């Protein structure tokens, strides 16, 4: 299944774009998405373990199923002071 993932902050900077398409194996879970992103977009690999994922603007867990028509976003950790 192919899905589009929106990127924010450092994820957007590393990928060089606002969104990317990812080929996702079945079953389509956020955990599978995390692994597929690291394989298909190595520039994101080191931030993915710490990033949060949202499905249709709701934070979700790695066990959540990714609906084909859902809006998916990666929200990387932020730091600052």
C-alpha positions in Angstrom: 0.0 0.0 0.0 1.4 3.4 -0.9 0.7 6.3 1.5 1.8 9.9 1.7 3.4 11.1 4.9 3.6 14.8 5.9 6.9 16.0 7.4 7.6 18.7 9.9 10.7 20.4 11.4 13.9 18.4 11.2 12.2 15.6 9.3 11.3 18.1 6.5 14.8 19.5 6.5 16.4 16.1 6.2 14.1 14.8 3.5 14.2 18.2 1.6 10.4 18.2 1.0 7.1 18.6 2.8 5.8 15.1 2.1 7.0 11.7 0.9 5.4 8.6 -0.4 6.1 5.3 1.3 5.3 1.8 0.2 3.9 0.1 3.2 3.7 -3.7 3.7 0.6 -5.4 5.0 -0.6 -5.1 7.7 -0.3 -1.3 7.5 0.6 -0.3 11.1 2.5 2.7 12.3 5.2 0.3 13.4 5.5 -1.0 9.9 5.5 2.6 8.7 8.4 3.5 11.0 10.5 0.6 9.6 9.5 1.3 6.0 10.5 5.0 6.3 13.9 4.1 7.7 14.5 1.7 4.8 13.1 3.9 2.0 14.4 7.2 3.4 17.7 6.6 5.3 18.1 10.4 6.0 15.2 10.0 8.5 16.4 6.8 10.2 18.0 8.3 13.2 15.0 10.6 14.2 12.3 8.0 13.6 12.8 6.1 17.0 12.0 9.4 18.8 9.4 10.8 16.5 5.6 10.8 17.1 3.2 9.8 14.4 -0.3 11.2 13.9 -3.2 9.7 11.9 -5.8 12.4 11.0 -4.3 14.8 13.5 -4.4 12.4 16.4 -1.2 11.0 18.0 -1.1 7.3 17.8 0.9 4.2 18.8 3.0 1.8 16.7 0.2 -0.8 16.9 -2.4 1.5 15.2 -3.6 0.5 11.8 -2.9 3.0 9.0 -6.1 3.5 6.9 -5.3 4.0 3.2 -7.1 7.4 3.0 -5.7 8.8 6.3 -3.5 11.9 6.6 -0.3 10.7 8.3 2.3 13.1 9.8 5.7 12.6 11.5 6.3 15.0 14.4 10.0 14.8 15.4 11.1 15.7 18.9 11.9 19.3 19.5 14.4 20.9 21.8 15.2 24.4 22.8 14.9 26.7 25.6 
